[in-house]
């Protein structure tokens, strides 16, 4: 370490919700997302696996998306936005208006 690194912070705290992640949130909010029940949940939009699973994992770990209901490990269930995820989508919609 050279003194420039931040220590003591979880990796998720360093994630920025970028345009790609915002598009993923909008898709989930539109009811087009499914998530695998796992500690590292994979996100599927319109039945296709998201190409950026790092972003998908980040959305889950940041508490922006979650499974709609419990499932067996590996099972895909509908994905829903959390209150924090809805707030981001709502803020984006208001900015666009």
C-alpha positions as CSV (number, residue, x, y, z in Angstrom):
1,X,0.0,0.0,0.0
2,X,1.3,3.4,-0.9
3,X,-1.1,5.5,1.3
4,X,-3.5,6.4,-1.6
5,X,-5.7,3.4,-1.1
6,X,-8.9,3.6,1.0
7,X,-9.0,1.0,3.7
8,X,-11.8,-0.4,5.8
9,X,-14.5,0.1,3.2
10,X,-16.5,-2.7,1.6
11,X,-16.0,-3.0,-2.2
12,X,-19.6,-2.2,-2.9
13,X,-19.1,1.3,-1.3
14,X,-16.8,2.1,-4.2
15,X,-19.4,1.3,-6.9
16,X,-20.9,4.1,-8.8
17,X,-24.4,3.6,-10.3
18,X,-23.5,4.3,-13.9
19,X,-25.7,4.5,-17.0
20,X,-25.6,0.8,-17.6
21,X,-26.7,0.1,-14.0
22,X,-29.5,2.7,-14.3
23,X,-30.7,0.9,-17.5
24,X,-30.7,-2.4,-15.6
25,X,-32.7,-0.7,-12.8
26,X,-35.3,0.6,-15.3
27,X,-35.7,-2.8,-16.8
28,X,-36.2,-4.4,-13.4
29,X,-38.7,-1.6,-12.5
30,X,-40.6,-2.4,-15.7
31,X,-41.0,-6.0,-14.6
32,X,-38.5,-7.4,-17.2
33,X,-35.9,-8.8,-14.7
34,X,-35.3,-12.1,-13.0
35,X,-32.6,-12.8,-10.5
36,X,-30.9,-16.0,-9.4
37,X,-31.2,-16.9,-5.7
38,X,-27.5,-16.8,-4.7
39,X,-25.0,-14.9,-2.6
40,X,-23.8,-13.5,-6.0
41,X,-27.1,-13.1,-7.8
42,X,-27.1,-13.1,-11.6
43,X,-29.6,-10.8,-13.3
44,X,-31.6,-11.7,-16.4
45,X,-33.4,-9.2,-18.5
46,X,-36.1,-10.4,-21.0
47,X,-34.8,-14.0,-20.4
48,X,-31.2,-13.2,-21.3
49,X,-28.3,-13.1,-18.9
50,X,-26.9,-9.6,-18.4
51,X,-23.5,-9.3,-20.0
52,X,-22.2,-7.2,-17.0
53,X,-22.6,-9.5,-14.0
54,X,-20.3,-7.2,-12.0
55,X,-22.9,-4.5,-12.3
56,X,-25.7,-6.9,-11.6
57,X,-23.9,-8.1,-8.4
58,X,-23.3,-4.5,-7.5
59,X,-27.0,-3.6,-7.8
60,X,-27.8,-6.5,-5.4
61,X,-25.1,-5.8,-2.9
62,X,-25.9,-2.1,-2.9
63,X,-29.5,-3.0,-2.0
64,X,-31.1,-1.6,-5.1
65,X,-32.6,-4.9,-6.4
66,X,-33.7,-8.0,-4.6
67,X,-35.6,-11.2,-5.3
68,X,-39.4,-10.8,-5.2
69,X,-39.7,-13.9,-3.0
70,X,-37.3,-16.6,-1.6
71,X,-36.3,-19.4,-3.9
72,X,-34.1,-22.4,-4.0
73,X,-30.3,-21.8,-4.5
74,X,-29.8,-21.1,-8.2
75,X,-33.5,-20.7,-8.9
76,X,-34.5,-17.6,-11.0
77,X,-37.3,-15.5,-9.4
78,X,-38.7,-12.1,-10.4
79,X,-36.4,-9.2,-9.5
80,X,-37.9,-6.1,-7.9
81,X,-36.5,-2.7,-7.0
82,X,-36.0,-1.8,-3.4
83,X,-37.0,1.6,-2.1
84,X,-33.5,2.8,-2.9
85,X,-33.6,1.4,-6.4
86,X,-37.0,3.0,-7.0
87,X,-35.7,6.4,-5.8
88,X,-32.9,6.3,-8.4
89,X,-35.3,5.4,-11.2
90,X,-37.8,8.1,-10.0
91,X,-35.0,10.7,-9.8
92,X,-33.8,9.8,-13.3
93,X,-37.4,10.1,-14.6
94,X,-37.8,13.5,-13.0
95,X,-34.5,14.7,-14.5
96,X,-35.6,13.6,-17.9
97,X,-38.9,15.5,-17.8
